[in-house]
């Protein structure tokens, strides 16, 4: 039997923590003016690229090489190298996490953890007293 099935309140607590952090992430995408110079100078960990055909591609660890935006992307079930000619790039955006939302999410997660600890759950480990029996 798995741990979360034996302790359903813990499973719900973990799910609530993950949901709170996800909902509070408050990620915005900010447009970049000169994609090639921005990527070269700032070295972002990821960018969202909109192509001239309006397809969107997320590139990780992008660099500019010979008028190409090169990076890694997740396709179906594997990471692949991708190279996009800059002339096919309509726009580039970078992710920005709003600090207020992140702080609020961490606070909510802390309250949930405190509530779980406050319920004095017995997680089936028998406590330290079981060692001396």
C-alpha positions as CSV (number, residue, x, y, z in Angstrom):
1,X,0.0,0.0,0.0
2,X,1.4,3.4,-0.9
3,X,2.1,6.1,1.7
4,X,-0.4,8.7,0.4
5,X,-3.2,6.1,0.4
6,X,-2.5,5.2,4.0
7,X,-2.4,8.9,4.9
8,X,-4.9,10.7,2.6
9,X,-4.7,14.0,4.4
10,X,-1.0,14.1,3.6
11,X,-1.7,13.5,-0.1
12,X,-4.3,16.3,-0.1
13,X,-1.8,18.6,1.7
14,X,0.9,17.9,-0.9
15,X,-1.5,18.5,-3.7
16,X,-2.7,21.8,-2.1
17,X,0.9,23.0,-1.7
18,X,1.7,22.3,-5.3
19,X,-1.5,24.0,-6.5
20,X,-0.8,27.1,-4.3
21,X,2.7,27.4,-5.6
22,X,1.6,26.9,-9.2
23,X,-1.3,29.3,-9.0
24,X,0.8,32.0,-7.4
25,X,3.8,31.8,-9.7
26,X,2.5,34.9,-11.6
27,X,4.7,34.4,-14.7
28,X,4.4,37.1,-17.3
29,X,6.1,37.0,-20.7
30,X,7.9,40.2,-21.6
31,X,8.7,41.1,-25.2
32,X,12.3,41.6,-26.2
33,X,13.2,44.2,-28.9
34,X,16.4,43.0,-30.5
35,X,16.3,39.2,-30.0
36,X,19.8,38.5,-31.2
37,X,21.5,41.1,-29.2
38,X,19.4,40.4,-26.1
39,X,20.1,36.6,-26.2
40,X,23.8,37.3,-26.7
41,X,24.1,39.8,-23.9
42,X,21.7,38.4,-21.3
43,X,22.0,34.7,-21.9
44,X,18.4,33.9,-20.7
45,X,17.7,30.3,-19.6
46,X,14.7,30.2,-21.8
47,X,12.7,32.2,-24.4
48,X,9.3,31.9,-26.0
49,X,9.7,32.5,-29.8
50,X,6.7,33.3,-32.0
51,X,7.5,32.5,-35.6
52,X,6.2,34.5,-38.7
53,X,3.6,31.7,-39.1
54,X,2.4,32.4,-35.5
55,X,3.7,29.0,-34.2
56,X,5.2,29.4,-30.7
57,X,8.3,27.5,-29.6
58,X,10.0,27.5,-26.2
59,X,13.8,27.4,-26.5
60,X,16.0,26.6,-23.5
61,X,19.5,27.9,-23.2
62,X,19.3,29.9,-26.5
63,X,22.3,31.3,-28.3
64,X,22.7,33.1,-31.6
65,X,24.9,31.4,-34.2
66,X,25.3,32.7,-37.7
67,X,21.8,34.4,-37.9
68,X,20.2,31.4,-36.2
69,X,18.5,31.2,-32.9
70,X,19.8,27.9,-31.5
71,X,18.5,26.1,-28.4
72,X,17.0,23.0,-26.9
73,X,13.3,22.3,-26.9
74,X,11.1,19.5,-25.6
75,X,9.4,17.6,-28.5
76,X,7.0,14.8,-27.7
77,X,9.2,12.7,-25.4
78,X,12.8,14.0,-25.9
79,X,15.0,17.0,-25.8
80,X,16.2,18.1,-29.2
81,X,18.5,20.8,-30.6
82,X,16.6,23.3,-32.6
83,X,17.8,26.1,-34.9
84,X,15.5,28.8,-36.1
85,X,16.6,31.4,-38.7
86,X,16.2,34.9,-37.3
87,X,14.3,36.0,-40.4
88,X,11.6,33.5,-39.4
89,X,11.3,35.0,-35.9
90,X,8.3,37.3,-35.4
91,X,8.9,38.0,-31.7
92,X,10.9,36.8,-28.7
93,X,9.7,36.9,-25.1
94,X,11.3,36.1,-21.8
95,X,9.6,34.9,-18.6
96,X,9.4,37.2,-15.7
97,X,8.2,35.9,-12.3
98,X,6.4,38.6,-10.3
99,X,8.0,38.5,-6.8
100,X,4.8,39.4,-4.9
101,X,3.0,36.3,-6.3
102,X,5.9,34.0,-5.5
103,X,6.1,35.3,-1.9
104,X,2.3,34.9,-1.5
105,X,2.5,31.3,-2.8
106,X,5.3,30.4,-0.4
107,X,3.3,31.9,2.5
108,X,0.3,29.8,1.5
109,X,2.4,26.7,1.3
110,X,3.9,27.4,4.7
111,X,0.4,27.8,6.2
112,X,-0.6,24.5,4.7
113,X,2.5,22.7,6.1
114,X,1.9,24.3,9.5
115,X,-1.8,23.1,9.5
116,X,-0.6,19.6,8.5
117,X,2.0,19.5,11.3
118,X,-0.6,20.9,13.7
119,X,-2.9,17.9,13.1
120,X,-0.3,15.7,14.8
121,X,-0.5,13.1,12.2
122,X,0.9,9.6,13.0
123,X,2.8,8.7,9.8
124,X,3.1,5.0,10.8
125,X,6.7,5.1,11.8
126,X,6.0,4.2,15.4
127,X,8.0,7.1,16.7
128,X,11.3,6.8,18.5
129,X,9.6,5.0,21.3
130,X,9.3,1.9,19.1
131,X,13.0,1.5,19.2
132,X,13.0,0.9,22.9
133,X,10.2,-1.6,23.1
